[in-house]
């Protein structure tokens, strides 16, 4: 699976993370994210949290 991050596809400190055909928005990359946002991002990418 191809994974890539495109910083130019987002406003300010946001960007887009692609994993295969799926994508999610990555918010401020300098800050930690909460459990809820992490869960949403993993769901957007079709990744099961238990795979970690």
C-alpha distance matrix in Angstrom:
0.0 3.8 6.4 9.9 13.4 16.1 19.5 21.5 20.2 22.4 26.1 27.5 25.3 22.6 19.3 16.1 12.8 9.8 6.6 5.3 8.9 10.5 12.5 15.2 18.2 18.8 22.5 24.7 22.6 25.8 26.6 25.4 24.1 25.7 24.5 24.8 22.6 19.9 20.0 19.8 16.8 14.9 16.2 15.1 11.4 12.0 11.9 15.0 17.2 18.3 15.1 16.4
3.8 0.0 3.8 6.6 10.3 12.8 16.3 18.2 17.2 19.7 23.3 24.7 22.7 20.2 16.6 13.7 10.6 7.7 5.8 5.2 8.7 10.2 11.3 14.1 16.5 16.9 20.7 22.6 20.5 23.8 25.0 24.3 23.3 25.3 24.7 24.9 22.3 19.9 20.6 20.0 16.6 15.5 17.1 15.4 11.9 13.5 13.7 17.1 18.9 20.5 17.4 18.0
6.4 3.8 0.0 3.8 7.1 10.2 13.4 15.7 14.8 16.9 20.4 21.5 19.2 16.8 13.4 10.7 7.4 5.5 4.4 6.3 9.4 9.6 9.5 11.5 13.5 13.4 17.1 18.9 16.7 20.0 21.2 20.6 19.7 22.0 21.6 22.0 19.2 16.8 18.0 17.5 13.9 13.2 15.3 13.5 10.3 12.7 12.4 15.9 17.0 19.1 16.2 16.3
9.9 6.6 3.8 0.0 3.8 6.6 9.8 12.1 11.7 13.9 17.4 18.4 16.3 14.1 10.6 8.4 5.9 5.3 6.7 8.8 10.9 10.8 9.5 11.0 12.1 11.8 15.2 16.8 14.6 17.9 19.6 19.7 19.1 21.9 22.2 22.4 19.2 17.4 19.1 18.1 14.4 14.7 16.9 14.6 12.0 15.1 15.1 18.6 19.3 21.8 19.2 18.8
13.4 10.3 7.1 3.8 0.0 3.8 6.3 9.1 8.9 10.7 13.9 14.6 12.5 10.5 7.0 5.8 4.4 6.2 8.9 11.5 12.9 11.9 9.4 9.8 9.7 8.9 12.0 13.3 11.3 14.8 16.6 17.2 16.8 19.8 20.7 20.9 17.4 16.1 18.3 17.1 13.4 14.6 17.0 14.5 12.7 16.2 16.2 19.6 19.8 22.7 20.5 19.7
16.1 12.8 10.2 6.6 3.8 0.0 3.8 5.5 5.7 8.1 11.4 12.5 11.2 9.3 5.7 5.3 6.4 8.1 11.5 13.6 14.0 13.2 10.5 10.7 9.8 9.7 12.1 13.3 12.2 15.5 17.6 18.9 18.5 21.6 22.9 22.6 18.9 18.3 20.5 18.8 15.3 17.2 19.0 16.1 14.9 18.6 19.1 22.6 22.9 26.0 24.0 23.3
19.5 16.3 13.4 9.8 6.3 3.8 0.0 3.8 5.4 6.3 8.7 9.0 7.8 6.8 4.3 6.4 8.5 11.1 14.6 17.0 17.4 16.1 12.8 12.1 9.9 9.0 10.3 10.7 9.9 12.9 15.3 17.2 17.2 20.6 22.5 22.3 18.5 18.4 21.1 19.4 16.1 18.5 20.5 17.7 17.1 20.9 21.2 24.4 24.2 27.4 25.8 24.7
21.5 18.2 15.7 12.1 9.1 5.5 3.8 0.0 3.8 5.6 7.7 8.9 9.3 8.3 6.3 8.1 10.9 12.9 16.6 18.5 18.2 17.3 14.1 13.7 11.6 11.6 12.5 13.1 13.1 15.9 18.3 20.4 20.2 23.4 25.3 24.7 20.9 21.2 23.6 21.5 18.5 21.0 22.6 19.4 19.1 22.9 23.7 27.1 27.2 30.5 28.9 28.0
20.2 17.2 14.8 11.7 8.9 5.7 5.4 3.8 0.0 3.8 7.1 9.6 10.0 7.6 5.2 5.7 9.2 10.9 14.7 16.5 15.6 14.4 11.2 10.8 8.8 10.0 11.4 13.0 13.5 16.7 18.4 20.0 19.2 22.0 23.6 22.6 18.8 19.3 21.3 18.8 16.0 18.7 19.8 16.4 16.5 20.2 21.4 24.8 25.2 28.6 27.3 26.8
22.4 19.7 16.9 13.9 10.7 8.1 6.3 5.6 3.8 0.0 3.8 6.5 7.2 4.7 4.3 6.5 10.2 12.8 16.4 18.7 17.9 15.9 12.3 10.7 7.7 8.4 8.6 10.1 11.5 14.5 15.9 17.8 16.9 19.7 21.7 20.5 16.8 17.8 20.1 17.5 15.1 18.3 19.4 16.3 17.1 20.8 21.8 24.9 24.8 28.4 27.5 26.7
26.1 23.3 20.4 17.4 13.9 11.4 8.7 7.7 7.1 3.8 0.0 3.8 6.2 5.4 7.2 10.0 13.6 16.4 20.0 22.4 21.5 19.4 15.8 13.7 10.3 10.5 9.3 9.8 12.1 14.3 15.6 18.0 17.4 20.2 22.7 21.5 17.9 19.5 21.9 19.4 17.4 20.9 22.0 19.1 20.2 23.9 24.8 27.6 27.2 30.9 30.2 29.2
27.5 24.7 21.5 18.4 14.6 12.5 9.0 8.9 9.6 6.5 3.8 0.0 3.8 5.6 8.3 11.9 15.0 18.2 21.7 24.4 24.0 21.8 18.1 15.8 12.1 11.1 9.1 8.2 10.3 11.8 13.5 16.4 16.6 19.7 22.6 21.9 18.4 19.8 22.7 20.7 18.7 22.1 23.7 21.1 22.0 25.7 26.1 28.7 27.9 31.4 30.8 29.3
25.3 22.7 19.2 16.3 12.5 11.2 7.8 9.3 10.0 7.2 6.2 3.8 0.0 3.8 6.8 10.5 12.9 16.5 19.6 22.7 22.8 20.4 16.7 14.2 10.6 8.5 6.6 4.9 6.6 8.3 10.2 13.1 13.5 16.9 19.8 19.6 16.0 17.0 20.2 18.7 16.4 19.6 21.6 19.4 20.0 23.6 23.6 26.0 24.9 28.4 27.7 26.0
22.6 20.2 16.8 14.1 10.5 9.3 6.8 8.3 7.6 4.7 5.4 5.6 3.8 0.0 3.8 7.1 9.9 13.4 16.6 19.5 19.3 16.8 13.1 10.5 6.9 5.5 4.6 5.5 7.1 10.1 11.2 13.2 12.7 15.8 18.1 17.5 13.8 14.8 17.6 15.6 13.3 16.6 18.3 15.8 16.6 20.2 20.5 23.2 22.4 26.0 25.4 24.1
19.3 16.6 13.4 10.6 7.0 5.7 4.3 6.3 5.2 4.3 7.2 8.3 6.8 3.8 0.0 3.8 6.7 10.0 13.4 16.2 16.1 14.0 10.3 8.6 5.9 5.2 6.7 8.3 8.5 12.0 13.4 14.9 14.2 17.2 19.0 18.4 14.6 14.9 17.4 15.5 12.5 15.3 17.1 14.3 14.4 18.2 18.6 21.7 21.4 24.9 23.8 22.8
16.1 13.7 10.7 8.4 5.8 5.3 6.4 8.1 5.7 6.5 10.0 11.9 10.5 7.1 3.8 0.0 3.8 6.5 10.0 12.6 12.3 10.2 6.7 5.8 4.7 5.8 8.7 11.2 11.0 14.7 15.8 16.4 15.1 17.8 18.8 18.0 14.3 14.2 16.1 13.9 10.7 13.1 14.6 11.5 11.2 15.0 15.9 19.2 19.5 22.9 21.6 21.1
12.8 10.6 7.4 5.9 4.4 6.4 8.5 10.9 9.2 10.2 13.6 15.0 12.9 9.9 6.7 3.8 0.0 3.8 6.7 9.8 10.5 8.5 5.5 5.4 6.2 6.6 10.2 12.7 11.5 15.2 16.1 16.0 14.7 17.2 17.7 17.3 13.9 12.8 14.5 13.0 9.3 10.8 12.7 10.1 8.7 12.4 12.8 16.3 16.7 19.9 18.2 17.8
9.8 7.7 5.5 5.3 6.2 8.1 11.1 12.9 10.9 12.8 16.4 18.2 16.5 13.4 10.0 6.5 3.8 0.0 3.8 6.2 7.0 5.8 4.3 6.7 8.9 10.1 13.8 16.4 15.2 18.9 19.8 19.4 17.9 20.0 19.9 19.4 16.3 14.9 15.9 14.3 10.8 11.3 12.7 9.8 7.7 11.0 12.0 15.7 17.0 19.8 17.8 18.1
6.6 5.8 4.4 6.7 8.9 11.5 14.6 16.6 14.7 16.4 20.0 21.7 19.6 16.6 13.4 10.0 6.7 3.8 0.0 3.8 6.1 5.4 6.1 8.6 11.6 12.5 16.3 18.9 17.3 20.9 21.4 20.5 18.8 20.5 19.8 19.5 16.9 14.8 15.3 14.3 11.0 10.2 11.6 9.6 6.3 8.7 9.4 13.1 14.8 17.2 14.8 15.6
5.3 5.2 6.3 8.8 11.5 13.6 17.0 18.5 16.5 18.7 22.4 24.4 22.7 19.5 16.2 12.6 9.8 6.2 3.8 0.0 3.8 5.6 8.0 11.3 14.4 15.9 19.7 22.4 20.9 24.5 25.1 24.2 22.5 24.0 23.1 22.6 20.1 18.2 18.1 16.9 14.0 13.0 13.5 11.5 8.4 9.7 11.1 14.8 17.2 19.2 16.6 18.0
8.9 8.7 9.4 10.9 12.9 14.0 17.4 18.2 15.6 17.9 21.5 24.0 22.8 19.3 16.1 12.3 10.5 7.0 6.1 3.8 0.0 3.8 6.8 10.6 13.8 16.1 19.6 22.7 21.9 25.6 26.1 25.3 23.2 24.6 23.7 22.6 20.1 18.8 18.4 16.5 14.0 13.6 13.2 10.5 8.5 9.9 12.4 16.0 18.6 20.9 18.8 20.5
10.5 10.2 9.6 10.8 11.9 13.2 16.1 17.3 14.4 15.9 19.4 21.8 20.4 16.8 14.0 10.2 8.5 5.8 5.4 5.6 3.8 0.0 3.8 7.1 10.7 13.1 16.6 19.8 19.3 23.0 23.1 22.2 19.8 21.0 20.1 18.8 16.3 15.2 14.8 12.7 10.4 10.2 9.8 6.8 5.2 7.4 10.1 13.7 15.9 18.6 17.1 18.5
12.5 11.3 9.5 9.5 9.4 10.5 12.8 14.1 11.2 12.3 15.8 18.1 16.7 13.1 10.3 6.7 5.5 4.3 6.1 8.0 6.8 3.8 0.0 3.8 7.0 9.5 12.9 16.2 15.9 19.7 19.8 19.3 17.0 18.6 18.3 17.0 14.1 13.4 13.7 11.3 8.5 9.6 9.9 6.4 5.8 9.2 11.2 14.7 16.1 19.3 18.0 18.7
15.2 14.1 11.5 11.0 9.8 10.7 12.1 13.7 10.8 10.7 13.7 15.8 14.2 10.5 8.6 5.8 5.4 6.7 8.6 11.3 10.6 7.1 3.8 0.0 3.8 6.4 9.6 13.1 13.2 16.9 16.6 16.1 13.6 15.2 15.3 13.9 10.7 10.5 11.3 8.7 5.8 8.3 9.0 5.8 6.5 10.1 11.5 14.5 15.2 18.7 17.9 18.1
18.2 16.5 13.5 12.1 9.7 9.8 9.9 11.6 8.8 7.7 10.3 12.1 10.6 6.9 5.9 4.7 6.2 8.9 11.6 14.4 13.8 10.7 7.0 3.8 0.0 3.8 6.2 9.8 10.6 14.2 14.1 14.2 12.1 14.2 15.2 13.9 10.2 10.8 12.6 10.0 7.5 10.7 11.8 9.0 10.1 13.7 14.6 17.4 17.4 21.1 20.5 20.1
18.8 16.9 13.4 11.8 8.9 9.7 9.0 11.6 10.0 8.4 10.5 11.1 8.5 5.5 5.2 5.8 6.6 10.1 12.5 15.9 16.1 13.1 9.5 6.4 3.8 0.0 3.8 6.7 6.9 10.5 10.6 10.9 9.4 12.2 13.8 13.3 9.6 9.7 12.5 10.9 8.0 11.1 13.2 11.2 11.6 15.2 15.1 17.7 16.9 20.5 19.9 18.8
22.5 20.7 17.1 15.2 12.0 12.1 10.3 12.5 11.4 8.6 9.3 9.1 6.6 4.6 6.7 8.7 10.2 13.8 16.3 19.7 19.6 16.6 12.9 9.6 6.2 3.8 0.0 3.8 5.9 8.8 8.4 9.5 8.3 11.2 13.7 13.1 9.5 10.7 13.7 12.2 10.3 13.7 15.6 13.9 14.9 18.3 18.2 20.3 19.1 22.7 22.5 21.1
24.7 22.6 18.9 16.8 13.3 13.3 10.7 13.1 13.0 10.1 9.8 8.2 4.9 5.5 8.3 11.2 12.7 16.4 18.9 22.4 22.7 19.8 16.2 13.1 9.8 6.7 3.8 0.0 3.8 5.5 5.9 8.3 8.7 12.1 15.1 15.3 12.0 12.9 16.4 15.4 13.5 16.6 18.9 17.4 18.1 21.5 20.9 22.9 21.3 24.7 24.5 22.5
22.6 20.5 16.7 14.6 11.3 12.2 9.9 13.1 13.5 11.5 12.1 10.3 6.6 7.1 8.5 11.0 11.5 15.2 17.3 20.9 21.9 19.3 15.9 13.2 10.6 6.9 5.9 3.8 0.0 3.8 5.6 7.6 8.8 12.6 15.2 16.1 12.9 12.7 16.4 16.0 13.5 15.9 18.8 17.5 17.4 20.7 19.7 21.7 20.0 23.2 22.5 20.3
25.8 23.8 20.0 17.9 14.8 15.5 12.9 15.9 16.7 14.5 14.3 11.8 8.3 10.1 12.0 14.7 15.2 18.9 20.9 24.5 25.6 23.0 19.7 16.9 14.2 10.5 8.8 5.5 3.8 0.0 3.8 7.0 9.6 13.2 16.3 17.6 14.9 14.8 18.6 18.7 16.5 18.8 21.8 20.9 20.9 24.0 22.6 24.3 22.1 25.1 24.6 22.0
26.6 25.0 21.2 19.6 16.6 17.6 15.3 18.3 18.4 15.9 15.6 13.5 10.2 11.2 13.4 15.8 16.1 19.8 21.4 25.1 26.1 23.1 19.8 16.6 14.1 10.6 8.4 5.9 5.6 3.8 0.0 3.8 6.5 9.8 13.1 14.6 12.3 12.6 16.3 16.6 15.1 17.4 20.3 19.9 20.3 23.1 21.6 22.8 20.3 23.3 23.4 20.8
25.4 24.3 20.6 19.7 17.2 18.9 17.2 20.4 20.0 17.8 18.0 16.4 13.1 13.2 14.9 16.4 16.0 19.4 20.5 24.2 25.3 22.2 19.3 16.1 14.2 10.9 9.5 8.3 7.6 7.0 3.8 0.0 3.8 6.7 9.8 11.8 10.1 9.8 13.4 14.5 13.3 15.1 18.1 18.3 18.7 21.0 19.2 19.9 17.1 20.0 20.4 17.7
24.1 23.3 19.7 19.1 16.8 18.5 17.2 20.2 19.2 16.9 17.4 16.6 13.5 12.7 14.2 15.1 14.7 17.9 18.8 22.5 23.2 19.8 17.0 13.6 12.1 9.4 8.3 8.7 8.8 9.6 6.5 3.8 0.0 3.8 6.8 8.2 6.3 6.5 10.0 10.9 10.2 12.3 14.8 15.2 16.0 18.2 16.7 17.3 14.8 17.9 18.7 16.5
25.7 25.3 22.0 21.9 19.8 21.6 20.6 23.4 22.0 19.7 20.2 19.7 16.9 15.8 17.2 17.8 17.2 20.0 20.5 24.0 24.6 21.0 18.6 15.2 14.2 12.2 11.2 12.1 12.6 13.2 9.8 6.7 3.8 0.0 3.8 5.5 5.5 6.2 8.7 10.1 10.7 12.3 14.3 15.5 16.8 18.3 16.8 16.6 13.8 16.8 18.3 16.4
24.5 24.7 21.6 22.2 20.7 22.9 22.5 25.3 23.6 21.7 22.7 22.6 19.8 18.1 19.0 18.8 17.7 19.9 19.8 23.1 23.7 20.1 18.3 15.3 15.2 13.8 13.7 15.1 15.2 16.3 13.1 9.8 6.8 3.8 0.0 3.8 5.6 5.1 6.1 8.7 9.9 10.5 12.2 14.2 15.4 16.2 14.4 13.7 10.7 13.6 15.5 14.0
24.8 24.9 22.0 22.4 20.9 22.6 22.3 24.7 22.6 20.5 21.5 21.9 19.6 17.5 18.4 18.0 17.3 19.4 19.5 22.6 22.6 18.8 17.0 13.9 13.9 13.3 13.1 15.3 16.1 17.6 14.6 11.8 8.2 5.5 3.8 0.0 3.8 5.4 5.1 6.3 8.7 10.0 10.6 12.4 14.4 15.2 14.4 13.9 11.7 15.0 17.0 16.2
22.6 22.3 19.2 19.2 17.4 18.9 18.5 20.9 18.8 16.8 17.9 18.4 16.0 13.8 14.6 14.3 13.9 16.3 16.9 20.1 20.1 16.3 14.1 10.7 10.2 9.6 9.5 12.0 12.9 14.9 12.3 10.1 6.3 5.5 5.6 3.8 0.0 3.8 5.4 5.1 6.1 8.6 9.8 10.5 12.4 14.1 13.5 14.0 12.3 15.9 17.1 16.2
19.9 19.9 16.8 17.4 16.1 18.3 18.4 21.2 19.3 17.8 19.5 19.8 17.0 14.8 14.9 14.2 12.8 14.9 14.8 18.2 18.8 15.2 13.4 10.5 10.8 9.7 10.7 12.9 12.7 14.8 12.6 9.8 6.5 6.2 5.1 5.4 3.8 0.0 3.8 5.4 5.1 6.1 8.5 9.8 10.7 12.1 10.7 11.2 9.1 12.7 13.6 12.5
20.0 20.6 18.0 19.1 18.3 20.5 21.1 23.6 21.3 20.1 21.9 22.7 20.2 17.6 17.4 16.1 14.5 15.9 15.3 18.1 18.4 14.8 13.7 11.3 12.6 12.5 13.7 16.4 16.4 18.6 16.3 13.4 10.0 8.7 6.1 5.1 5.4 3.8 0.0 3.8 5.5 5.2 6.1 8.6 10.0 10.3 9.2 9.0 7.4 11.0 12.5 12.4
19.8 20.0 17.5 18.1 17.1 18.8 19.4 21.5 18.8 17.5 19.4 20.7 18.7 15.6 15.5 13.9 13.0 14.3 14.3 16.9 16.5 12.7 11.3 8.7 10.0 10.9 12.2 15.4 16.0 18.7 16.6 14.5 10.9 10.1 8.7 6.3 5.1 5.4 3.8 0.0 3.8 5.5 5.0 6.1 8.7 9.7 10.0 10.8 10.3 14.1 15.1 15.3
16.8 16.6 13.9 14.4 13.4 15.3 16.1 18.5 16.0 15.1 17.4 18.7 16.4 13.3 12.5 10.7 9.3 10.8 11.0 14.0 14.0 10.4 8.5 5.8 7.5 8.0 10.3 13.5 13.5 16.5 15.1 13.3 10.2 10.7 9.9 8.7 6.1 5.1 5.5 3.8 0.0 3.8 5.4 5.0 6.3 8.6 8.6 10.5 10.2 14.0 14.1 14.1
14.9 15.5 13.2 14.7 14.6 17.2 18.5 21.0 18.7 18.3 20.9 22.1 19.6 16.6 15.3 13.1 10.8 11.3 10.2 13.0 13.6 10.2 9.6 8.3 10.7 11.1 13.7 16.6 15.9 18.8 17.4 15.1 12.3 12.3 10.5 10.0 8.6 6.1 5.2 5.5 3.8 0.0 3.8 5.4 5.1 6.0 5.0 6.8 6.9 10.6 10.5 11.0
16.2 17.1 15.3 16.9 17.0 19.0 20.5 22.6 19.8 19.4 22.0 23.7 21.6 18.3 17.1 14.6 12.7 12.7 11.6 13.5 13.2 9.8 9.9 9.0 11.8 13.2 15.6 18.9 18.8 21.8 20.3 18.1 14.8 14.3 12.2 10.6 9.8 8.5 6.1 5.0 5.4 3.8 0.0 3.8 5.3 4.9 6.0 7.3 8.6 11.9 12.3 13.6
15.1 15.4 13.5 14.6 14.5 16.1 17.7 19.4 16.4 16.3 19.1 21.1 19.4 15.8 14.3 11.5 10.1 9.8 9.6 11.5 10.5 6.8 6.4 5.8 9.0 11.2 13.9 17.4 17.5 20.9 19.9 18.3 15.2 15.5 14.2 12.4 10.5 9.8 8.6 6.1 5.0 5.4 3.8 0.0 3.8 5.6 7.8 10.3 11.7 15.1 14.9 16.0
11.4 11.9 10.3 12.0 12.7 14.9 17.1 19.1 16.5 17.1 20.2 22.0 20.0 16.6 14.4 11.2 8.7 7.7 6.3 8.4 8.5 5.2 5.8 6.5 10.1 11.6 14.9 18.1 17.4 20.9 20.3 18.7 16.0 16.8 15.4 14.4 12.4 10.7 10.0 8.7 6.3 5.1 5.3 3.8 0.0 3.8 5.5 9.0 10.8 13.8 12.7 13.9
12.0 13.5 12.7 15.1 16.2 18.6 20.9 22.9 20.2 20.8 23.9 25.7 23.6 20.2 18.2 15.0 12.4 11.0 8.7 9.7 9.9 7.4 9.2 10.1 13.7 15.2 18.3 21.5 20.7 24.0 23.1 21.0 18.2 18.3 16.2 15.2 14.1 12.1 10.3 9.7 8.6 6.0 4.9 5.6 3.8 0.0 3.8 6.6 9.5 11.9 11.0 13.2
11.9 13.7 12.4 15.1 16.2 19.1 21.2 23.7 21.4 21.8 24.8 26.1 23.6 20.5 18.6 15.9 12.8 12.0 9.4 11.1 12.4 10.1 11.2 11.5 14.6 15.1 18.2 20.9 19.7 22.6 21.6 19.2 16.7 16.8 14.4 14.4 13.5 10.7 9.2 10.0 8.6 5.0 6.0 7.8 5.5 3.8 0.0 3.8 6.3 8.6 7.4 9.4
15.0 17.1 15.9 18.6 19.6 22.6 24.4 27.1 24.8 24.9 27.6 28.7 26.0 23.2 21.7 19.2 16.3 15.7 13.1 14.8 16.0 13.7 14.7 14.5 17.4 17.7 20.3 22.9 21.7 24.3 22.8 19.9 17.3 16.6 13.7 13.9 14.0 11.2 9.0 10.8 10.5 6.8 7.3 10.3 9.0 6.6 3.8 0.0 3.8 5.4 5.5 8.0
17.2 18.9 17.0 19.3 19.8 22.9 24.2 27.2 25.2 24.8 27.2 27.9 24.9 22.4 21.4 19.5 16.7 17.0 14.8 17.2 18.6 15.9 16.1 15.2 17.4 16.9 19.1 21.3 20.0 22.1 20.3 17.1 14.8 13.8 10.7 11.7 12.3 9.1 7.4 10.3 10.2 6.9 8.6 11.7 10.8 9.5 6.3 3.8 0.0 3.8 5.4 6.1
18.3 20.5 19.1 21.8 22.7 26.0 27.4 30.5 28.6 28.4 30.9 31.4 28.4 26.0 24.9 22.9 19.9 19.8 17.2 19.2 20.9 18.6 19.3 18.7 21.1 20.5 22.7 24.7 23.2 25.1 23.3 20.0 17.9 16.8 13.6 15.0 15.9 12.7 11.0 14.1 14.0 10.6 11.9 15.1 13.8 11.9 8.6 5.4 3.8 0.0 3.8 5.3
15.1 17.4 16.2 19.2 20.5 24.0 25.8 28.9 27.3 27.5 30.2 30.8 27.7 25.4 23.8 21.6 18.2 17.8 14.8 16.6 18.8 17.1 18.0 17.9 20.5 19.9 22.5 24.5 22.5 24.6 23.4 20.4 18.7 18.3 15.5 17.0 17.1 13.6 12.5 15.1 14.1 10.5 12.3 14.9 12.7 11.0 7.4 5.5 5.4 3.8 0.0 3.8
16.4 18.0 16.3 18.8 19.7 23.3 24.7 28.0 26.8 26.7 29.2 29.3 26.0 24.1 22.8 21.1 17.8 18.1 15.6 18.0 20.5 18.5 18.7 18.1 20.1 18.8 21.1 22.5 20.3 22.0 20.8 17.7 16.5 16.4 14.0 16.2 16.2 12.5 12.4 15.3 14.1 11.0 13.6 16.0 13.9 13.2 9.4 8.0 6.1 5.3 3.8 0.0
